[in-house]
Amino acid sequence: MSVTTSTSGSGQEADKGTVRSSTQDERLAQVGLAQRLIVRPEIGAALGALVVFVFFSVITEQFLTLGGVATWLDDASTLGIMAIAVALLMIGGEFDLSAGVMTASTALVTALLATQAGLNVWLALLVSLIFALGVGAFNGWLVMRTGLPSFIVTLGTFLALQGLNLGVTRLATGTVQVSGMRATEGYESAGLFFASTIDIFGQPFRISVVWWILLTALAAFVLVRTRFGNWIFAVGGAPTSARAVGVPLVRTKILLFMTTAFAGWLVGSINILRFASVQANQGIGLELQFIIAAVVGGCLLTGGFGSAVGAAIGALIFGMARQGIIYAQWDSDWFMLFLGVLLLAAVLVNNSLRRRAERVRR
């Protein structure tokens, strides 16, 4: 009898040990590579970029040449700078429909002050930066103060800036264009900083590509390594809960609108110093491309989910596709069809990845 009891006890202890062991193993089990990739918002955009890259590399001869690479990187760079800022704002749960026209407004402020008022280009750039940050702060404050959707508030800003661009430019110059930047004081030094080229194996690459890469790295670091990055995800995903635990919701969202305005200033500065002229109706319609690039990069329209790196990849897809279509000698009208299909596919893929990521994290 004692032997039976001893055997039974040993079996129970063994069973308990097995349970403990399996439980411990489950806790300590490492997440596989596939699961780690699924939770990354930019994985869909990366796969899409690979497909577009391979496709145009195969069907065109110029796409993979050094000149071809420089061209589609240049095409993607200014779009990418804006897409990154728009992505941060979308992760924070808001939209900015004035982002496209802001690139023209800041360029016009710089050009008018430099050519008409005689200011040094660097001083004109500083004034246009203050103007951009002021508009961004006003957008954020108005959204937070009134509770109106940012879609409506920034649509109003878009229309107001468009009217100001046309009215002030025509009043100051008699036309809807400002030119003559090359004759202004400080143009050469400012141009080196914002609009110069870097030779790589004899091929000039625009410095805007460097700005794009640097801002992508900075935005990615802020999102995943800083407290402010945590605040961005929090105010976009669960604003009520974020406010309850002490996240400065109002300040965070205003700073995000200012970030978008800063990106508009940077792109406007690059454009005015590169082309030395600017049209008053420039930038209209680009805001939709910025949003599409961010969505392709993994941002959800509902906020709280997305990636700066993904937005940069989304812009890269734009650049490769736009120039690839030209190299393939197709009608450029097909690019709009590409955008529509890309947007729908991105929304479906992002929703699917979001659900899978939530299951993996559980």
C-alpha positions as CSV (number, residue, x, y, z in Angstrom):
1,M,0.0,0.0,0.0
2,S,2.8,2.3,0.8
3,V,4.4,1.6,-2.5
4,T,1.2,2.5,-4.3
5,T,0.8,5.7,-2.4
6,S,4.4,6.7,-3.1
7,T,4.0,5.9,-6.8
8,S,0.7,8.0,-7.0
9,G,2.4,10.9,-5.2
10,S,5.3,10.8,-7.6
11,G,3.0,10.8,-10.5
12,Q,1.1,13.8,-9.2
13,E,4.3,15.6,-8.6
14,A,5.5,14.7,-12.1
15,D,2.3,16.0,-13.5
16,K,2.6,19.3,-11.6
17,G,6.2,19.6,-12.7
18,T,5.1,19.0,-16.3
19,V,2.5,21.7,-16.0
20,R,5.0,24.1,-14.4
21,S,7.5,23.3,-17.1
22,S,5.1,23.8,-20.0
23,T,3.8,27.0,-18.5
24,Q,7.3,28.3,-18.0
25,D,8.2,27.3,-21.6
26,E,5.2,29.1,-22.9
27,R,6.2,32.2,-21.1
28,L,9.8,32.0,-22.2
29,A,9.0,31.0,-25.8
30,Q,10.6,33.4,-28.3
31,V,8.4,35.0,-30.9
32,G,9.3,33.9,-34.4
33,L,10.7,36.1,-37.1
34,A,7.4,35.9,-39.1
35,Q,5.4,37.1,-36.1
36,R,7.8,39.9,-35.4
37,L,7.5,41.1,-39.0
38,I,3.7,40.9,-38.9
39,V,3.5,43.4,-36.1
40,R,5.5,46.0,-38.1
41,P,3.2,48.5,-39.9
42,E,5.7,49.0,-42.7
43,I,6.0,45.3,-43.8
44,G,3.2,45.7,-46.4
45,A,4.8,48.7,-48.0
46,A,8.2,47.0,-48.0
47,L,6.8,44.1,-50.0
48,G,5.0,46.5,-52.3
49,A,8.2,48.4,-52.9
50,L,10.1,45.2,-53.7
51,V,7.4,44.2,-56.3
52,V,7.5,47.7,-58.0
53,F,11.3,47.7,-58.0
54,V,11.6,44.3,-59.6
55,F,8.8,45.0,-62.1
56,F,10.3,48.2,-63.5
57,S,13.8,46.8,-63.3
58,V,12.8,44.0,-65.6
59,I,10.7,45.9,-68.2
60,T,12.8,49.0,-68.5
61,E,16.5,49.6,-69.2
62,Q,17.0,53.0,-67.6
63,F,15.4,52.2,-64.2
64,L,18.4,50.6,-62.6
65,T,21.0,52.9,-64.1
66,L,22.7,55.3,-61.8
67,G,20.9,58.2,-63.5
68,G,17.6,56.4,-63.2
69,V,18.1,55.7,-59.5
70,A,19.0,59.4,-58.9
71,T,15.8,60.4,-60.7
72,W,13.3,58.3,-58.9
73,L,15.0,59.0,-55.5
74,D,14.7,62.7,-56.3
75,D,11.0,62.3,-57.2
76,A,10.4,60.5,-53.9
77,S,12.4,62.7,-51.6
78,T,10.2,65.8,-51.2
79,L,7.1,63.6,-51.2
80,G,8.8,61.5,-48.5
81,I,9.6,64.5,-46.3
82,M,6.0,65.5,-46.3
83,A,4.7,61.9,-46.0
84,I,6.7,61.3,-42.8
85,A,5.3,64.4,-41.1
86,V,1.7,63.6,-42.3
87,A,2.2,60.0,-41.0
88,L,3.1,61.3,-37.5
89,L,0.0,63.4,-37.5
90,M,-2.2,60.5,-38.7
91,I,-0.8,58.2,-36.0
92,G,-1.8,61.0,-33.6
93,G,-5.4,60.7,-35.0
94,E,-5.5,63.9,-37.1
95,F,-5.3,65.1,-40.7
96,D,-3.9,68.2,-42.4
97,L,-5.4,69.1,-45.8
98,S,-3.3,72.3,-45.9
99,A,0.0,70.5,-46.1
100,G,0.2,70.7,-49.9
101,V,-0.5,74.4,-50.2
102,M,1.8,75.1,-47.3
103,T,4.7,74.1,-49.5
104,A,3.8,76.9,-51.9
105,S,2.9,79.4,-49.2
106,T,6.3,79.2,-47.5
107,A,8.1,79.3,-50.8
108,L,6.1,82.5,-51.8
109,V,6.8,84.2,-48.4
110,T,10.5,83.5,-48.9
111,A,10.5,84.6,-52.5
112,L,8.5,87.8,-52.0
113,L,10.6,88.9,-49.0
114,A,13.8,88.2,-50.9
115,T,12.9,89.7,-54.3
116,Q,10.4,92.4,-53.4
117,A,11.5,93.5,-49.9
118,G,15.2,93.0,-50.5
119,L,15.8,90.7,-47.4
120,N,18.7,88.4,-47.3
121,V,17.5,84.9,-48.3
122,W,18.4,83.4,-44.9
123,L,16.3,86.0,-43.1
124,A,13.5,85.4,-45.5
125,L,13.7,81.7,-44.8
126,L,13.5,82.4,-41.1
127,V,10.4,84.6,-41.5
128,S,8.7,81.9,-43.6
129,L,9.6,79.3,-41.0
130,I,7.9,81.4,-38.3
131,F,4.9,81.8,-40.6
132,A,4.6,78.1,-41.1
133,L,4.9,77.2,-37.5
134,G,2.4,79.8,-36.6
135,V,-0.1,78.4,-39.1
136,G,0.5,74.9,-37.8
137,A,0.1,75.9,-34.2
138,F,-3.2,77.7,-35.1
139,N,-4.5,74.6,-36.8
140,G,-3.7,72.5,-33.8
141,W,-5.1,75.0,-31.3
142,L,-8.3,75.5,-33.3
143,V,-8.9,71.7,-33.5
144,M,-8.4,71.3,-29.8
145,R,-10.3,74.4,-28.8
146,T,-13.4,73.8,-30.9
147,G,-13.5,70.0,-31.1
148,L,-14.1,70.2,-34.8
149,P,-12.7,67.5,-37.1
150,S,-9.2,68.4,-38.3
151,F,-10.4,67.6,-41.8
152,I,-12.7,70.6,-41.7
153,V,-10.4,73.0,-39.9
154,T,-7.4,72.3,-42.2
155,L,-9.7,72.4,-45.3
156,G,-10.5,76.0,-44.2
157,T,-6.8,76.7,-43.8
158,F,-6.2,75.2,-47.3
159,L,-8.7,77.5,-48.9
160,A,-7.5,80.6,-47.0
161,L,-3.8,80.0,-47.9
162,Q,-4.8,79.3,-51.5
163,G,-6.6,82.7,-51.6
164,L,-3.7,84.5,-49.9
165,N,-1.2,83.0,-52.3
166,L,-3.0,84.2,-55.3
167,G,-4.1,87.6,-54.0
168,V,-0.8,88.7,-52.4
169,T,1.3,87.4,-55.2
170,R,-0.8,89.2,-57.9
171,L,-0.8,92.4,-55.7
172,A,3.0,92.4,-55.3
173,T,4.1,91.3,-58.7
174,G,1.1,91.8,-61.0
175,T,1.3,88.1,-61.9
176,V,0.8,84.7,-60.1
177,Q,4.5,83.9,-60.2
178,V,7.5,85.1,-58.2
179,S,10.9,84.7,-59.9
180,G,14.4,86.3,-59.7
181,M,15.7,84.4,-56.7
182,R,19.1,83.9,-58.2
183,A,19.9,87.6,-58.0
184,T,19.1,87.9,-54.3
185,E,21.6,88.2,-51.4
186,G,22.3,84.9,-49.7
187,Y,20.9,82.7,-52.5
188,E,24.2,80.9,-53.2
189,S,24.8,79.8,-49.6
190,A,21.2,78.9,-48.9
191,G,21.1,77.0,-52.2
192,L,24.1,74.9,-51.1
193,F,22.2,73.9,-47.9
194,F,18.8,73.2,-49.4
195,A,19.2,72.5,-53.1
196,S,22.7,71.4,-54.0
197,T,23.8,68.0,-55.4
198,I,26.2,65.4,-54.2
199,D,28.2,63.4,-56.8
200,I,28.2,59.7,-56.3
201,F,30.3,57.8,-59.0
202,G,30.0,60.8,-61.2
203,Q,26.2,61.0,-60.9
204,P,24.7,64.0,-59.1
205,F,22.1,63.2,-56.4
206,R,19.9,65.9,-55.0
207,I,20.6,66.8,-51.4
208,S,16.8,66.5,-50.8
209,V,17.4,62.8,-50.7
210,V,19.8,63.3,-47.8
211,W,17.1,65.4,-46.0
212,W,14.6,62.7,-46.6
213,I,16.8,60.0,-45.1
214,L,17.8,62.1,-42.1
215,L,14.2,63.0,-41.3
216,T,13.1,59.4,-41.7
217,A,15.7,58.3,-39.2
218,L,14.8,61.1,-36.8
219,A,11.1,60.4,-36.9
220,A,11.5,56.7,-36.5
221,F,13.7,57.3,-33.5
222,V,11.2,59.7,-31.9
223,L,8.3,57.2,-32.5
224,V,9.9,54.1,-31.0
225,R,12.5,55.4,-28.5
226,T,11.1,58.5,-26.9
227,R,8.3,59.5,-24.5
228,F,6.9,61.8,-27.1
229,G,6.6,58.9,-29.5
230,N,4.5,57.0,-26.9
231,W,2.3,60.1,-26.5
232,I,1.7,60.2,-30.3
233,F,0.4,56.6,-30.3
234,A,-1.6,57.2,-27.2
235,V,-3.4,60.3,-28.3
236,G,-4.2,58.7,-31.7
237,G,-5.3,55.3,-30.4
238,A,-7.1,56.2,-27.1
239,P,-7.2,59.9,-26.5
240,T,-9.5,59.7,-23.5
241,S,-7.4,57.1,-21.7
242,A,-4.2,59.0,-22.7
243,R,-5.5,62.2,-21.0
244,A,-6.6,60.2,-17.9
245,V,-3.0,58.9,-17.4
246,G,-1.5,62.3,-17.8
247,V,-0.5,62.5,-21.4
248,P,-0.5,66.2,-22.6
249,L,-3.0,65.6,-25.4
250,V,-3.4,69.2,-26.5
251,R,0.3,70.0,-26.5
252,T,1.1,66.8,-28.4
253,K,-1.4,67.4,-31.1
254,I,-0.4,71.0,-31.6
255,L,3.2,70.0,-31.9
256,L,2.2,67.4,-34.5
257,F,0.5,70.1,-36.6
258,M,3.6,72.2,-36.3
259,T,5.7,69.3,-37.4
260,T,3.6,69.0,-40.6
261,A,3.9,72.8,-41.2
262,F,7.7,72.6,-40.7
263,A,7.9,69.8,-43.3
264,G,5.9,72.0,-45.7
265,W,8.4,74.9,-45.0
266,L,11.4,72.6,-45.7
267,V,9.9,71.3,-49.0
268,G,9.0,74.8,-50.0
269,S,12.5,76.0,-49.3
270,I,14.0,73.2,-51.3
271,N,11.7,74.0,-54.2
272,I,12.2,77.8,-54.3
273,L,16.0,77.5,-54.0
274,R,16.2,74.8,-56.6
275,F,13.9,76.3,-59.3
276,A,14.4,80.0,-58.3
277,S,10.7,80.7,-59.0
278,V,7.3,79.6,-57.6
279,Q,3.7,79.7,-58.9
280,A,0.9,80.9,-56.6
281,N,-1.2,77.8,-57.3
282,Q,1.6,75.3,-56.7
283,G,1.1,72.4,-54.3
284,I,-2.6,72.1,-54.7
285,G,-3.7,68.5,-54.7
286,L,-0.4,67.2,-53.2
287,E,-2.0,66.8,-49.8
288,L,-3.8,63.7,-51.0
289,Q,-0.6,62.1,-52.2
290,F,1.0,62.7,-48.8
291,I,-1.9,61.0,-47.1
292,I,-1.8,58.1,-49.6
293,A,1.9,57.6,-49.1
294,A,1.3,57.5,-45.3
295,V,-1.5,55.0,-45.7
296,V,0.5,52.8,-48.1
297,G,3.3,52.9,-45.4
298,G,1.0,51.4,-42.8
299,C,-0.9,54.3,-41.2
300,L,-4.5,53.7,-40.3
301,L,-7.1,56.4,-41.0
302,T,-8.4,55.9,-37.5
303,G,-5.0,56.8,-35.9
304,G,-2.9,55.0,-33.3
305,F,-1.0,52.8,-35.7
306,G,1.6,53.5,-38.3
307,S,5.3,54.0,-39.1
308,A,7.6,56.8,-40.2
309,V,9.8,54.3,-42.1
310,G,6.6,52.9,-43.8
311,A,5.6,56.4,-45.0
312,A,9.1,56.9,-46.4
313,I,8.7,53.6,-48.3
314,G,5.3,54.6,-49.5
315,A,6.9,57.7,-51.0
316,L,9.6,55.6,-52.5
317,I,6.9,53.5,-54.2
318,F,5.4,56.7,-55.7
319,G,8.8,57.8,-57.1
320,M,9.6,54.4,-58.6
321,A,6.2,54.0,-60.1
322,R,6.0,57.6,-61.5
323,Q,9.4,57.4,-63.2
324,G,9.1,53.7,-64.1
325,I,5.9,54.6,-66.1
326,I,7.9,57.3,-67.9
327,Y,10.8,54.9,-68.6
328,A,8.4,52.3,-69.9
329,Q,7.0,55.0,-72.2
330,W,3.4,54.5,-71.0
331,D,0.8,57.2,-70.8
332,S,1.3,59.1,-67.6
333,D,-2.5,59.0,-67.0
334,W,-2.0,55.4,-65.9
335,F,-0.3,56.7,-62.8
336,M,-3.6,57.8,-61.3
337,L,-5.0,54.3,-61.8
338,F,-2.0,53.0,-60.0
339,L,-2.6,55.4,-57.1
340,G,-6.2,54.3,-56.8
341,V,-5.4,50.6,-56.8
342,L,-2.5,51.2,-54.4
343,L,-4.6,53.0,-51.9
344,L,-7.4,50.4,-51.8
345,A,-4.8,47.6,-51.5
346,A,-2.9,49.4,-48.8
347,V,-6.1,49.9,-46.7
348,L,-7.0,46.2,-47.0
349,V,-3.5,45.0,-46.2
350,N,-3.1,47.5,-43.2
351,N,-6.4,46.4,-41.6
352,S,-5.4,42.7,-42.0
353,L,-1.9,43.3,-40.5
354,R,-3.4,45.3,-37.7
355,R,-5.7,42.4,-36.7
356,R,-2.8,39.9,-36.9
357,A,-0.6,42.1,-34.9
358,E,-3.2,42.4,-32.2
359,R,-3.5,38.6,-32.1
360,V,0.3,38.1,-31.9
361,R,0.6,40.6,-29.0
362,R,-2.1,38.8,-27.0
